[in-house]
Amino acid sequence: MSVSKIFAQEEQTLKSHNVRVVFDFGVNAPGCNMNRPERIRQNYDSKESFSLSTSYIGVKSEIFIFRNRLGIAPGVRFVSATSSITSGNDNFLWKMREDGWNTDYVKINKIRQQVHLLSIPLEMRFFLNDRDLPFQTYVKVATSLNYRFRSKDAVIDFTNAMMEKFSKEVLAQIPKGNTFSSFFYCALGFKIGRFMEGSRSSWVNFEFQYPYMLLTDNSFAFVNKKNKCSGVGLQLSFDFPIGKVVPIGSK
């Protein structure tokens, strides 16, 4: 009898948690400052602007605890990150070489660099309502560690097509950023779908992420992390149950 009781307790414990596999897609623009290259000529009216954006696709496994209101989800993602620097005026001057009294510049409209990352995210989300509803609100905190496994040559938009012959020389002077980087973000999200005990119901999740911030310095070309973060992100995900399904609020 005691052995049967132990197995019954273990079975009940397993039934009290939900495990789901989640496929996510997202885009974001982390908040960060421009790392102005020294090779750009310093003009009093210079108005270069910087941008960093990423898009990703990934899969994660999420387990729910605390009466099925708290989800913990590690995973893996493939990320494409694009950083660019653009002139606020017609162009900016890039110092290509300096020899004695002579300094050679090229005129550039925009430099754009793309890198591909392997990312390991860890997310935690908490449902605000303590009972199962078809439309549920949640909050999330998350972080990700990223490894750069591929970098594409930067694309340089010269003001004059005649200057394209200097592409290789300028490309060699553009930084690639660090191999490792990391992000941190918070989110407000919405789940559509119910646990529906005994069924295999799936969910659709949509969330708005703010702030979305870069934690590591010089991780991308022209990037410094920003002390006051203002980046944003959007994520769409679909998750499917594995094993037993227990509604939110169930013990």
LOTI-7205 format. One record per residue (C-alpha): residue in one letter; z, x, y; residue number from 1. Coordinates in Angstrom, 1 decimal, always signed. Layout:
<nodes>
@residu:a, w:Z, u:X, v:Y, num:NUM
...
</nodes>
This chain:
<nodes>
@residu:m, w:+0.0, u:+0.0, v:+0.0, num:1
@residu:s, w:+0.9, u:+2.8, v:+2.4, num:2
@residu:v, w:-2.5, u:+4.5, v:+1.8, num:3
@residu:s, w:-4.3, u:+1.2, v:+2.4, num:4
@residu:k, w:-2.4, u:+0.7, v:+5.6, num:5
@residu:i, w:-3.3, u:+4.2, v:+6.9, num:6
@residu:f, w:-7.0, u:+3.6, v:+6.2, num:7
@residu:a, w:-6.8, u:+0.2, v:+8.0, num:8
@residu:q, w:-5.2, u:+1.9, v:+11.0, num:9
@residu:e, w:-7.8, u:+4.6, v:+11.1, num:10
@residu:e, w:-10.6, u:+2.0, v:+10.8, num:11
@residu:q, w:-9.0, u:-0.1, v:+13.6, num:12
@residu:t, w:-8.8, u:+3.1, v:+15.8, num:13
@residu:l, w:-12.5, u:+3.8, v:+15.2, num:14
@residu:k, w:-13.5, u:+0.3, v:+16.1, num:15
@residu:s, w:-11.6, u:+0.5, v:+19.4, num:16
@residu:h, w:-14.1, u:+2.9, v:+20.9, num:17
@residu:n, w:-17.8, u:+2.6, v:+21.7, num:18
@residu:v, w:-20.3, u:+5.5, v:+21.4, num:19
@residu:r, w:-23.7, u:+5.2, v:+23.0, num:20
@residu:v, w:-26.8, u:+7.4, v:+23.4, num:21
@residu:v, w:-28.2, u:+7.4, v:+26.9, num:22
@residu:f, w:-31.6, u:+8.3, v:+28.3, num:23
@residu:d, w:-31.6, u:+9.0, v:+32.0, num:24
@residu:f, w:-34.1, u:+9.7, v:+34.7, num:25
@residu:g, w:-33.3, u:+10.7, v:+38.3, num:26
@residu:v, w:-34.3, u:+12.2, v:+41.6, num:27
@residu:n, w:-32.1, u:+13.7, v:+44.2, num:28
@residu:a, w:-32.0, u:+15.8, v:+47.4, num:29
@residu:p, w:-28.8, u:+18.0, v:+47.4, num:30
@residu:g, w:-27.2, u:+18.7, v:+50.7, num:31
@residu:c, w:-27.5, u:+22.3, v:+51.7, num:32
@residu:n, w:-28.5, u:+24.6, v:+54.5, num:33
@residu:m, w:-31.6, u:+26.7, v:+54.9, num:34
@residu:n, w:-31.4, u:+30.4, v:+54.2, num:35
@residu:r, w:-33.7, u:+31.6, v:+56.9, num:36
@residu:p, w:-35.7, u:+34.6, v:+55.6, num:37
@residu:e, w:-35.5, u:+37.7, v:+57.8, num:38
@residu:r, w:-39.2, u:+38.0, v:+57.6, num:39
@residu:i, w:-39.7, u:+34.9, v:+59.8, num:40
@residu:r, w:-40.2, u:+36.0, v:+63.4, num:41
@residu:q, w:-37.2, u:+34.8, v:+65.4, num:42
@residu:n, w:-38.6, u:+32.7, v:+68.3, num:43
@residu:y, w:-36.4, u:+30.7, v:+70.7, num:44
@residu:d, w:-38.5, u:+27.6, v:+70.0, num:45
@residu:s, w:-38.7, u:+28.1, v:+66.2, num:46
@residu:k, w:-37.9, u:+24.8, v:+64.4, num:47
@residu:e, w:-38.4, u:+25.5, v:+60.7, num:48
@residu:s, w:-37.1, u:+22.8, v:+58.4, num:49
@residu:f, w:-35.9, u:+23.2, v:+54.8, num:50
@residu:s, w:-35.9, u:+20.8, v:+51.9, num:51
@residu:l, w:-34.7, u:+20.9, v:+48.3, num:52
@residu:s, w:-35.4, u:+18.1, v:+45.8, num:53
@residu:t, w:-35.1, u:+17.8, v:+42.1, num:54
@residu:s, w:-36.2, u:+15.3, v:+39.4, num:55
@residu:y, w:-35.1, u:+15.2, v:+35.8, num:56
@residu:i, w:-35.2, u:+13.5, v:+32.4, num:57
@residu:g, w:-32.4, u:+13.8, v:+29.9, num:58
@residu:v, w:-30.3, u:+12.5, v:+27.0, num:59
@residu:k, w:-26.6, u:+12.3, v:+26.6, num:60
@residu:s, w:-23.9, u:+10.9, v:+24.3, num:61
@residu:e, w:-21.3, u:+8.7, v:+25.9, num:62
@residu:i, w:-17.9, u:+7.8, v:+24.3, num:63
@residu:f, w:-15.7, u:+5.1, v:+25.8, num:64
@residu:i, w:-11.9, u:+5.2, v:+25.9, num:65
@residu:f, w:-9.1, u:+3.6, v:+27.9, num:66
@residu:r, w:-9.8, u:+0.1, v:+26.7, num:67
@residu:n, w:-13.5, u:+0.9, v:+26.8, num:68
@residu:r, w:-13.5, u:+1.3, v:+30.6, num:69
@residu:l, w:-13.8, u:+5.1, v:+30.8, num:70
@residu:g, w:-17.0, u:+6.7, v:+29.6, num:71
@residu:i, w:-17.3, u:+10.5, v:+29.0, num:72
@residu:a, w:-20.9, u:+11.8, v:+28.6, num:73
@residu:p, w:-22.1, u:+15.4, v:+28.0, num:74
@residu:g, w:-25.8, u:+15.9, v:+27.6, num:75
@residu:v, w:-28.9, u:+18.0, v:+28.3, num:76
@residu:r, w:-31.6, u:+17.6, v:+30.9, num:77
@residu:f, w:-34.9, u:+19.2, v:+31.9, num:78
@residu:v, w:-35.1, u:+19.5, v:+35.7, num:79
@residu:s, w:-37.9, u:+20.3, v:+38.1, num:80
@residu:a, w:-36.6, u:+21.6, v:+41.4, num:81
@residu:t, w:-38.8, u:+22.1, v:+44.5, num:82
@residu:s, w:-37.7, u:+24.0, v:+47.6, num:83
@residu:s, w:-39.8, u:+24.4, v:+50.7, num:84
@residu:i, w:-39.8, u:+25.7, v:+54.2, num:85
@residu:t, w:-42.0, u:+24.1, v:+56.9, num:86
@residu:s, w:-42.7, u:+24.8, v:+60.5, num:87
@residu:g, w:-41.5, u:+22.2, v:+63.0, num:88
@residu:n, w:-44.3, u:+23.4, v:+65.2, num:89
@residu:d, w:-47.8, u:+24.3, v:+64.2, num:90
@residu:n, w:-46.8, u:+27.3, v:+62.2, num:91
@residu:f, w:-44.3, u:+30.2, v:+61.8, num:92
@residu:l, w:-44.9, u:+33.9, v:+61.7, num:93
@residu:w, w:-44.1, u:+35.8, v:+58.6, num:94
@residu:k, w:-43.7, u:+39.6, v:+58.8, num:95
@residu:m, w:-45.9, u:+41.0, v:+56.1, num:96
@residu:r, w:-45.5, u:+44.7, v:+56.8, num:97
@residu:e, w:-44.1, u:+47.2, v:+59.4, num:98
@residu:d, w:-45.5, u:+50.7, v:+59.8, num:99
@residu:g, w:-44.2, u:+52.8, v:+62.7, num:100
@residu:w, w:-45.1, u:+51.0, v:+65.9, num:101
@residu:n, w:-47.3, u:+48.4, v:+64.1, num:102
@residu:t, w:-46.1, u:+45.1, v:+62.7, num:103
@residu:d, w:-48.4, u:+42.8, v:+60.8, num:104
@residu:y, w:-47.7, u:+39.0, v:+60.7, num:105
@residu:v, w:-49.4, u:+36.1, v:+59.0, num:106
@residu:k, w:-49.3, u:+32.5, v:+60.2, num:107
@residu:i, w:-47.9, u:+30.0, v:+57.7, num:108
@residu:n, w:-47.6, u:+26.3, v:+57.8, num:109
@residu:k, w:-45.5, u:+25.8, v:+54.7, num:110
@residu:i, w:-44.1, u:+27.7, v:+51.7, num:111
@residu:r, w:-43.3, u:+25.6, v:+48.6, num:112
@residu:q, w:-41.6, u:+26.9, v:+45.4, num:113
@residu:q, w:-41.0, u:+25.1, v:+42.1, num:114
@residu:v, w:-38.7, u:+26.1, v:+39.3, num:115
@residu:h, w:-37.8, u:+24.5, v:+36.0, num:116
@residu:l, w:-34.2, u:+24.3, v:+34.8, num:117
@residu:l, w:-32.3, u:+23.5, v:+31.6, num:118
@residu:s, w:-29.3, u:+21.6, v:+32.7, num:119
@residu:i, w:-26.0, u:+20.6, v:+30.9, num:120
@residu:p, w:-24.4, u:+17.7, v:+32.7, num:121
@residu:l, w:-20.9, u:+16.2, v:+32.2, num:122
@residu:e, w:-20.4, u:+12.8, v:+33.6, num:123
@residu:m, w:-17.4, u:+10.4, v:+33.7, num:124
@residu:r, w:-17.7, u:+6.8, v:+34.7, num:125
@residu:f, w:-15.1, u:+4.1, v:+35.1, num:126
@residu:f, w:-15.8, u:+0.4, v:+35.1, num:127
@residu:l, w:-14.0, u:-1.4, v:+37.9, num:128
@residu:n, w:-13.5, u:-4.7, v:+36.1, num:129
@residu:d, w:-11.2, u:-4.9, v:+33.1, num:130
@residu:r, w:-13.3, u:-7.4, v:+31.2, num:131
@residu:d, w:-16.8, u:-7.5, v:+29.8, num:132
@residu:l, w:-19.4, u:-9.0, v:+32.2, num:133
@residu:p, w:-23.2, u:-9.1, v:+32.1, num:134
@residu:f, w:-23.3, u:-7.3, v:+35.5, num:135
@residu:q, w:-20.7, u:-4.6, v:+35.9, num:136
@residu:t, w:-19.9, u:-2.1, v:+38.7, num:137
@residu:y, w:-18.7, u:+1.4, v:+38.0, num:138
@residu:v, w:-17.9, u:+4.7, v:+39.8, num:139
@residu:k, w:-18.7, u:+8.1, v:+38.5, num:140
@residu:v, w:-18.0, u:+11.8, v:+39.1, num:141
@residu:a, w:-20.1, u:+14.5, v:+37.4, num:142
@residu:t, w:-21.2, u:+18.1, v:+37.4, num:143
@residu:s, w:-24.0, u:+20.1, v:+35.9, num:144
@residu:l, w:-24.6, u:+23.7, v:+35.0, num:145
@residu:n, w:-28.3, u:+24.8, v:+35.2, num:146
@residu:y, w:-30.3, u:+27.7, v:+33.8, num:147
@residu:r, w:-33.6, u:+28.6, v:+35.3, num:148
@residu:f, w:-36.0, u:+29.3, v:+32.5, num:149
@residu:r, w:-39.3, u:+29.2, v:+34.4, num:150
@residu:s, w:-40.5, u:+29.8, v:+37.9, num:151
@residu:k, w:-43.9, u:+29.0, v:+39.3, num:152
@residu:d, w:-45.5, u:+31.2, v:+42.0, num:153
@residu:a, w:-44.9, u:+29.8, v:+45.4, num:154
@residu:v, w:-47.7, u:+27.9, v:+47.1, num:155
@residu:i, w:-48.4, u:+29.2, v:+50.6, num:156
@residu:d, w:-50.2, u:+27.1, v:+53.1, num:157
@residu:f, w:-51.7, u:+29.6, v:+55.5, num:158
@residu:t, w:-52.8, u:+28.5, v:+59.0, num:159
@residu:n, w:-56.0, u:+30.4, v:+58.6, num:160
@residu:a, w:-57.9, u:+30.5, v:+55.3, num:161
@residu:m, w:-58.9, u:+34.1, v:+56.1, num:162
@residu:m, w:-55.2, u:+35.1, v:+55.5, num:163
@residu:e, w:-55.2, u:+33.9, v:+51.9, num:164
@residu:k, w:-56.2, u:+37.4, v:+50.9, num:165
@residu:f, w:-52.6, u:+38.4, v:+51.6, num:166
@residu:s, w:-51.1, u:+35.9, v:+49.2, num:167
@residu:k, w:-50.0, u:+38.4, v:+46.6, num:168
@residu:e, w:-48.3, u:+40.6, v:+49.1, num:169
@residu:v, w:-46.4, u:+37.6, v:+50.7, num:170
@residu:l, w:-45.5, u:+36.2, v:+47.2, num:171
@residu:a, w:-43.8, u:+39.4, v:+46.3, num:172
@residu:q, w:-41.5, u:+39.0, v:+49.4, num:173
@residu:i, w:-40.3, u:+35.5, v:+48.6, num:174
@residu:p, w:-36.9, u:+35.3, v:+46.8, num:175
@residu:k, w:-36.7, u:+33.4, v:+43.5, num:176
@residu:g, w:-33.0, u:+32.5, v:+43.7, num:177
@residu:n, w:-30.3, u:+33.0, v:+41.1, num:178
@residu:t, w:-30.8, u:+32.3, v:+37.4, num:179
@residu:f, w:-27.7, u:+30.0, v:+37.2, num:180
@residu:s, w:-26.8, u:+27.1, v:+39.5, num:181
@residu:s, w:-24.6, u:+24.1, v:+39.5, num:182
@residu:f, w:-24.4, u:+20.7, v:+41.1, num:183
@residu:f, w:-21.6, u:+18.2, v:+41.8, num:184
@residu:y, w:-22.0, u:+14.5, v:+42.6, num:185
@residu:c, w:-20.2, u:+11.2, v:+42.8, num:186
@residu:a, w:-21.9, u:+7.8, v:+42.3, num:187
@residu:l, w:-21.6, u:+4.0, v:+42.6, num:188
@residu:g, w:-23.5, u:+2.3, v:+39.8, num:189
@residu:f, w:-24.4, u:-1.0, v:+38.3, num:190
@residu:k, w:-24.6, u:-1.9, v:+34.6, num:191
@residu:i, w:-26.8, u:-4.8, v:+33.4, num:192
@residu:g, w:-26.0, u:-5.9, v:+29.8, num:193
@residu:r, w:-22.9, u:-6.8, v:+27.8, num:194
@residu:f, w:-21.1, u:-5.1, v:+24.9, num:195
@residu:m, w:-21.6, u:-8.3, v:+22.8, num:196
@residu:e, w:-19.3, u:-7.5, v:+19.8, num:197
@residu:g, w:-21.1, u:-7.2, v:+16.5, num:198
@residu:s, w:-24.6, u:-6.8, v:+18.2, num:199
@residu:r, w:-26.8, u:-3.9, v:+19.1, num:200
@residu:s, w:-27.2, u:-4.8, v:+22.7, num:201
@residu:s, w:-28.5, u:-2.1, v:+25.1, num:202
@residu:w, w:-27.7, u:-1.6, v:+28.8, num:203
@residu:v, w:-29.7, u:-0.7, v:+31.9, num:204
@residu:n, w:-27.8, u:+1.3, v:+34.5, num:205
@residu:f, w:-28.8, u:+2.0, v:+38.1, num:206
@residu:e, w:-26.7, u:+4.2, v:+40.4, num:207
@residu:f, w:-26.7, u:+5.7, v:+43.9, num:208
@residu:q, w:-25.2, u:+9.2, v:+44.1, num:209
@residu:y, w:-23.4, u:+10.5, v:+47.2, num:210
@residu:p, w:-22.5, u:+13.2, v:+47.9, num:211
@residu:y, w:-24.9, u:+15.2, v:+45.8, num:212
@residu:m, w:-24.1, u:+18.9, v:+46.5, num:213
@residu:l, w:-25.1, u:+22.4, v:+45.4, num:214
@residu:l, w:-22.1, u:+24.4, v:+44.4, num:215
@residu:t, w:-23.7, u:+27.9, v:+44.1, num:216
@residu:d, w:-25.1, u:+30.1, v:+46.8, num:217
@residu:n, w:-28.7, u:+31.3, v:+46.9, num:218
@residu:s, w:-29.6, u:+29.4, v:+43.8, num:219
@residu:f, w:-33.1, u:+28.5, v:+45.1, num:220
@residu:a, w:-35.5, u:+30.1, v:+47.5, num:221
@residu:f, w:-34.4, u:+29.5, v:+51.1, num:222
@residu:v, w:-31.1, u:+27.9, v:+50.0, num:223
@residu:n, w:-27.5, u:+28.3, v:+51.0, num:224
@residu:k, w:-24.9, u:+25.8, v:+49.8, num:225
@residu:k, w:-23.6, u:+23.5, v:+52.5, num:226
@residu:n, w:-19.9, u:+23.2, v:+53.3, num:227
@residu:k, w:-20.3, u:+19.6, v:+54.4, num:228
@residu:c, w:-22.5, u:+17.9, v:+51.9, num:229
@residu:s, w:-24.8, u:+15.0, v:+52.7, num:230
@residu:g, w:-27.3, u:+15.0, v:+49.8, num:231
@residu:v, w:-28.2, u:+11.8, v:+47.9, num:232
@residu:g, w:-29.6, u:+10.9, v:+44.5, num:233
@residu:l, w:-30.8, u:+8.0, v:+42.4, num:234
@residu:q, w:-30.5, u:+7.6, v:+38.6, num:235
@residu:l, w:-31.9, u:+5.1, v:+36.2, num:236
@residu:s, w:-30.7, u:+5.1, v:+32.6, num:237
@residu:f, w:-30.9, u:+3.2, v:+29.4, num:238
@residu:d, w:-28.2, u:+3.3, v:+26.7, num:239
@residu:f, w:-28.0, u:+2.1, v:+23.1, num:240
@residu:p, w:-24.9, u:+1.6, v:+20.9, num:241
@residu:i, w:-24.1, u:+3.7, v:+17.9, num:242
@residu:g, w:-21.8, u:+2.2, v:+15.3, num:243
@residu:k, w:-19.3, u:-0.6, v:+16.1, num:244
@residu:v, w:-19.5, u:-2.3, v:+19.5, num:245
@residu:v, w:-16.2, u:-3.4, v:+21.2, num:246
@residu:p, w:-16.1, u:-5.3, v:+24.6, num:247
@residu:i, w:-14.6, u:-3.8, v:+27.7, num:248
@residu:g, w:-10.9, u:-4.5, v:+27.9, num:249
@residu:s, w:-10.5, u:-4.6, v:+24.1, num:250
@residu:k, w:-7.6, u:-2.5, v:+22.7, num:251
</nodes>
